[in-house]
Amino acid sequence: MVLSVITPSPLKGCITSQPSKSMAHRAIISAFLAKGKSVIDNIVLSEDIKATIEAVKSLGADVLIDDSANYAGRQCVTVISDRIFLRNNFIDCNESGSTARFIMPITRLISQEVTITGRGRLIERPFSVYKDLFAEKGVKYSDNSGKMPISLEGQLEPGIYNLPGDVSSQFITGLLFTLPLLEGNSVINITTKLESLPYIMMTLQVLNEFGITIKFNSEKMIFVIPGFQRYKSVPYYVVEGDWSQAAFFCVMGAISDHITIKGLNQNSRQGDKAIIDILNNMGAKVTINEDEITVSKSNLKGIEVDSTHIPDLIPIISVAASLSQGTTVIKNAERLRIKESDRLTTTRIVLEELGAKIIEKPDGLIIEGVAVLKGGRVSGYNDHRIVMAVAAASAVSKGVVEISGSEAIKKSYPDFWKDFAAIGGKVKIYE
């Protein structure tokens, strides 16, 4: 277990945003589903992205990885695909929920049995949505008392798919990848209020870029998916910057000094771009200049935050709220309990241990701001976003902050400590 020891110091400077992990997953899978060669640039090989690459290789893709000629410190991934076939009928998704939920329906484009497994908390995360749907559409589904490993056999059939809107959007994305390739038309009907809509819009954007047409009726919440489609390879695709990761540095700027993040698409469909609106509402000083965002220290105030479409922002928003004047109420956040950790509980615990005042509710948090945090030793709970949130909080702590299990950042942001040091963070890593 890795221990990171942070000595509090002012954070200021400039970094380049990480490439969007969500967009990279989608581009790699779309390239695999297309015949021919696609080149995807500006990739960081986080553990989650490695899991998706290994999954598409198991299903027949050839993947070449080179250093990027255009983006320093990043990789360029070439995906070559002709057809789906099994190189390996046992697919390990590591701890990547995106990989698992995206790849499960895709494996049902062929009839052979495949077993999907994972590690850590992913093994216990829910997949019953697919279990119920697949039973109606020609696929045999078996699991280990509701947990991984999950075995799938049989070919998916086109038709009407009814899903509640409060499930992970990754289930919907998995179907959106797959249904256009079936020999018949399909409809996805969302039966309740749709959550995490921005992630689905990101999926539709990437699918369109790879030649897939899907009609979405936002009023009726229906996706109309013509069958018999074919993905088209893309000669050169660049992954845009990641607003989810940038959010941590935006908050560091708001509570410490000033930080500029380069390489962010202001017109992005990423829902976590909402961090700018949230910080503006809290009173932060935010300056936007083309693809750069600068956030400077200011007196923040408590607000109400609806997490319906931005669940991944809640740990870092909670850091900002802990250092704001007044009370912040975070609501509609029950789905955070089935992330890499129970993020409502772990966010409360780690920030309380650093001196924050937080009340945990079944579906949210109530945070009373304090002037400064005290520091201390906390667990990272094997959750990359908890580790990064604690690192951000260290900037305004009186004492040293220690994070055990900080290796969890490799899941999404392996260069986090490098970027943290580049803006003045003082961290020592003990392995």
N, C-alpha and C positions, 0 to 999 in steps of 0.2 A: 504494500500500500504506500502510495506517494504522499509525503507531507510537504505542503507549501507554506512557508512562513513569510508573511508580508509585514514589513515595517511601514507604517502609514507615512505618506508623503504626498505633496500636491501633484495632481495629474494634469498635464497640459502638453499640447503638441498636436501632431498630425499622423494619421494612419490611413492606409488604403483598405477599403472594405473587403471582407472575405467574399468569395463567390457564393451565391445563394445555394445552399444545400438542397432546398426544395426544388429549385429549378434544375439543378444538376441531376437529381434523381430522375426527373421527368424527361430530360433530354436524353440521358443514357438509355432509358427504357424505350423511348420512341425511336431512337437510332437502331436499337436491337430489333424492333418490330418492322423496320423498313428493310427492303432488299437493297444491298449495295453497301457503300462506305460513307459513313458520316464522321466528321471531325468536330469534336467538342472541346473548345478552348476555355481557359480560366477555370480549372478544376483544382480543388484541394482534396487530397486523398484522406479525408476523415474516415473513421471506422465505419460510419453509416454508408458513405459512398463506396468504400471497398466492398461492403456487403452487397450492394446493388450490382456492382461490376461482377462479382463472383456469381451472383444469381443468373445474370444474363449469359455468362459463360457456360453455366451448367445447362442452359437451354439452347445452346448452339452457337452463340456469338463468339467471334474472335475479337479480342480487345488488346490494343496496343497502347502503351502509356509512355509518353515522352515528356521531357521538360518543355514548358511553353516558350516559344521564341518571342512572344509578345507580352507576356505577363510574368514578371520576375517572381521566382519562387513558387510558381503554379505549374500545373501539369496540363498537357494536351492529350485528350483521350480519343483514339480512333476506334470506332465500332464497325465491324464488318459482319454482315449477316446475310444469309440466303434463305433460310427456313428455320423453323423451330424443330429441334430434335433434342433428345435427352443425351447429354454427355454424362450427367450425374443425376440420378433420381433422388438424391438426398441433398436438399438445399438448406444451408445454414445461414440464417439472416442475422447472426450475431445478436446485437441488441437493437436492431433497426426496425421499428414498427412500420415505417414507410416501406422498406423493402418487402417485408412480409405481406402487408396488405395490398401493395401494388402487384406483387408477383403471383399471388395465389390464383386469381382468376385467369391470369395470362397462361399459367401452366395448363389450364383446361381448354386451351386451343388444340391440344392433342389428348388422346385418350389414356395414354400410359400412366400408371400410378407414380405419383411423386410424393415424397415426404418433406414437409417444411418444418424446420425447427429453429430454435434461437437460444439465447443465453440470458442470464440475469432475469430482470423483471419482465422481459418480453414474453417469457414462457407462460406467465400468468395473466398477461393482458388479454382482453376479450376479443374473440373472433367469431362469436355466435351469429353475428349478422350474416356472414358467409355460410355458416352451417345451415341456417334456415333457408337462405336463397338457393343454395346449390342443390338441396334436396328436391326442389321443384323444377330444376333445370338440368337433370340428367347426370349429376355429379354425386358420387359416393364420397361422403365426408366422415372421417373418424379421427378422434383425438384421445388424449389421455385424461379422462375425467374433466373435460373442459379446458385442458392445458395442452401446450405443445409437448411432443411432436404431433403434427396434423398430417394425415395421409389423405390424398385426393386421387380419385380415379374416375374416368369418364370425361366426355367432351361436353362443354357448356352449350346450352341451347339458347337461341334468341327468343325474345318474348318481352313480357312486362315484368319489371323488377320494382317492387314496392319496398322503400326503405324509410325509416323515420329520419327526420332531419337532425336529431340530436346525437347521432352516432359520429364517430370520427369521419371526417371528410375523406380520409384515405380509402375507406371502403368504396365510396362513390368513384374516386379517381381510379381505383383498380378496375372497376367495371367500365369506366369511360375508355380506358386503354384497350380493353378486350372486345367489347361488344361490336365495334365497327368492323371487326374481322370475321364475324360470324356470317353464316349463309342465311341471312334473314334480318329483318328490321327489329329493333328493340326500343323500348321506352323505359326510362328510369323515372319513377313517380315518387316524389318526396312527400310523405304523408303528414309530417308535422313541420314546425318552423325549422328552417335550414340554418345550421350553425357553421362557422368557419367557411363561409361562402368565398372569401378571397382565395383560399387554397384551391377551390374548384375552378375559379376563374383562371388561375395560373395554369391549371391542367388544360383547360380549353384553349388557352393561348398557345401552349407548346404543341398540342395536338394539331392545331391549325397550321402551325409552322412546319409540321411534318406531313401535311397534306390530308388531314382527317377533318371531316365536316360533321359537326353536331349542333343541333338547334336547341337552344335553351330558352324556355318560356319562364321568365323570372316571376311573373304573376301567378301562374299555376304551379310553379316549381316542377316542371316536367322537362326532361332531356329526351329529345327525339333523335334516335341514332340509326341512320341508314346502315344496313349491312353491306357485305360484299365490297368494302372499301380496302384500300391498300395504302400503307404508310409510304412516304417518299423520303429517300435519304437526303440529308442536308450537307452540302459540301463543307460548310464552315459555320459553326454555331458558337456564339460566345455567351457564357453564363453571366448574367448580370450580378451586381453586388447584392449582398444579403442584409436586408433591413433588420432581420431578427438578431443577428450578431452585432450589427452597428448600434442597436438600441442600448447595449451595455455601455458603450463608449459615449453615447449621447448623455446618459444619466451621469456617468463619471464627470463629464464637462459641467453639467448642471449643478452638481454638488461640490465640486472641487475647484476647478480653475476655468480652463477653456480647452476644448478638444475639437479638432476638425477631422471629419471622415470623408475621404475621397472615394469616387467610383460608385455613387449611388444613383440609380435611375429615378428621377422625380415622377415619372409617369408609370412606375412599376405597378403591377397588379398585386404585389405582395401586401397582405393585410397588415403586417407589422410596420409598414410605413406610418401607421397611425401613431407611432411613438412621438412623431413631431407634433401632431395635434394635441396629444396628451400632455407633453411637456409645455407646449404653449399655454394650454389651459391651466397648468400648474404655476405659470408665471415665469418660465425659463426664458432666457435670451437665446433665440434661435435665428441663425442667419443662413440663408440658402443662396448659393451661387453656382448655377449650372449643376454639375454633378457632385458638389461639395456641400456638406452640412457642418456648420460650426455651432456648438452649444457652449454657452458661457455660464459661469456661476451666477446664481441669483437666489433671491428669497422665494422659495417654493411655497405653495399653499395646497392644502388638501382638497381633493375633488372626488366625484363619484366616477368609477370606471366600470363599464360593462365589458366583460371579458368574452362575450359570446363569439366574436370573430377573431380575437387576439389572445388566445390562451397562453401562448409561449412568452408573451411579454410580462406576465404577472409577477414572476420573481423579481425582475429588475424594476418594474414599476413600484413594487413593494419597498425596494431600497429607497427610491426617491420619496415615496410617501412617508417612510420612517423619519425622514429628515426635513419634512415640510411643516409649516405652521398649520395647526388645526387637524381635522380628521379626514382621512380618505376611506371611502367605502368601495370595496371591490365586490362585484356581484356577478351572478351567472357563471360561476367558475367551478362547478362541481366536476367537470370533466378533467380538471387538473389532477384529480385523485388517481387517474389511471395512466399517468405519464411514467417517465423513468423512475420517478418516486411519486408518492402522494404529495404533490407540490403545494397544496394548501397547508398541509401539516409541516412539511420540511421547510418551506419558506418561513412559516411562523417560528419554528424551533430555532433555526440558525440566526434569524434576526433578533429574536428575543435573547438568545445567548450573547449577542453583541450589544444588547442594551435597548432594543426597540420595544415599543408597546403595541402589542397586536392581540386582537381577539379573533379566534377562528370560528367561522360559521360553517354549517354544512355545505353551503354553496359560495363561500367567499371569505373575505377578511375585512376587519375594521381596524384601521391603523391610526394611532394617535402619534403625531410627529414629536420628535425630541430634538434637542439642539445638537447633540453629538452622540456618537456611539462609543462604547468603552473598549471594544476589542475582546479577544478571547479565542478559545479553540473550539472549532465546530467540525462536524462531519460533512463531507460533500454528498453523502447519501447516494453515491454512484450516479449522480445526476449532473450532467454538464452545465445546465442552466443554473443550478443551485451554486455550483463552484464559482461560476463567473459573477453571479449576483453578490456573493460574499466578497470576492475580490474588489468589486466596485465599492462596496460598503466600507472597505478598509481605508479608503481615501479620507474618510472623516471619522476615523476611530482614534481614540486617545492612545490605546495600547496596541501591541502587536496582534495581528490576526493570523491564526493557524488553521489550515484546512487539511484534514486528513482525507485521503481518497481523492485527491485532486486530479489524478490521472483520468478521471471521467471526462475531462474536456476533450480528449482525443476522439470522442464520439462525433463531435461536430466541428471543433475548432482547435486543431493540434498546435497552431501557432499563437494561441491566445497569450501565453506568457511572454512571448517575444514582442507582441504588439503592446502588451501591458507595460513592459520595460521601456519600450520606445517612447512612451508618454510620461516617463518618470516613475513608474511603479518599481518598488524595491522588493523583490521576491527572491527567496532562496528555496531551492527544490531539494528535498531529501528523499532518495529512493531506497 
